[in-house]
Amino acid sequence: MLSLANESQMGLAGIFGLLPGHWEVIIIVVAVLLLFGGRRLPELARGLARGLRTFRDEMKGIKTDVEEAVKGDEQAEGDKQAEGDKQSPQEKSDDDSS
């Protein structure tokens, strides 16, 4: 049974065994070296870095687009509210009765 001190140090990922230990990391590194060789490894790392950079840039673009859309919706709602405030009481009662 794990104590509370160990739980707080390891976090949920460690409790459920989702993080690889030291031996698992060593085995993975050796397997990658055997499969791809030492010469191709830097090329693979560069490709992976480019892919991650592109993904991150696209995520920032999507976030910016969503924020602009929300801001535009809020601005349109504010304009609608301001337009409703500008109507005279007579116009408002005419709009309500129709």
N, C-alpha and C positions, 0 to 999 in steps of 0.2 A: 504494500500500500504506500502511496506517495504522501509525503508530508506536505503541508501548505507551503513551507519554504521552498521545496523543490518545485512545486507547481508554479509559483510565482517566478522562479528563475527560468524555467523551461518554457513557459507559455503553453498555449493550447496545441501548437504544432508539435512540440516536443512530447507532450503527454500522449498524443495519438500516434506518435511514431512517423510523422510526415517529414521530418528533417533527417537527412542522412547523417550517419555518424562518421567518424574519422576513417574507418576501414572502408566504408561504402564509397566515400569520396576518392580514396586511393585506388580502389578497384575500377571505378568509373574512369579516372584519369588514365590508368594503364590501358584499359580497353579502348579508349579513344585514340591513344598513341599507337596502339597496335593496328587499329582499323584504318586510320588516316595517315599515319606517319608524321614525323616531326616537321617535314618540309611543308606539308599541306595545312598544318594546324594554324599558322598565322593567317593564311588565306581564308580559312573557315571562320576564324575569329573576326576578321575584317568584314566578311559578308554578314555575319551575325550582328555586328555592331551597326552596319548600314541599315539592316532590316529593322533593328530596334529603334534607330534614330528616325527612320521613315514612319514607323508606327507611332512613335511619340509625337512627331510633327503633325500627323493626321489627327491624332486624338486632341491636340491643342486646337487644330482648325475646327474640328467638330464642336469642341467646347465653346470656342469663340462664336461660331454660327448660332448655337443654341442660346448663348447669352444675348446676342444681338436680337434674336427673334423674341426672346422674353422681354427685352428692353423695349422693342418696337410695339409689342402687345400692350405693355404697361403704358407707354406713351399714347397709343391710340385710345386706350381706356380713359386716360387722363384728359385727352382732347374731347372725348365724348362727354365726359362729366362736365368739363368747362363749357362746352356748347350748350348743355342742358341748363347750366346755371345762368347763361346769358339770355335765355328766352324770357320773355316777359310773363307775368302770371297769367295773362289772358291766353297767350300761346300755349302755355302748359296745360291749361284747362281744356283748350280745344283739342290738344293731342290726346289727353286722357279720355275724352268723351268719344273719340272715334274708334 
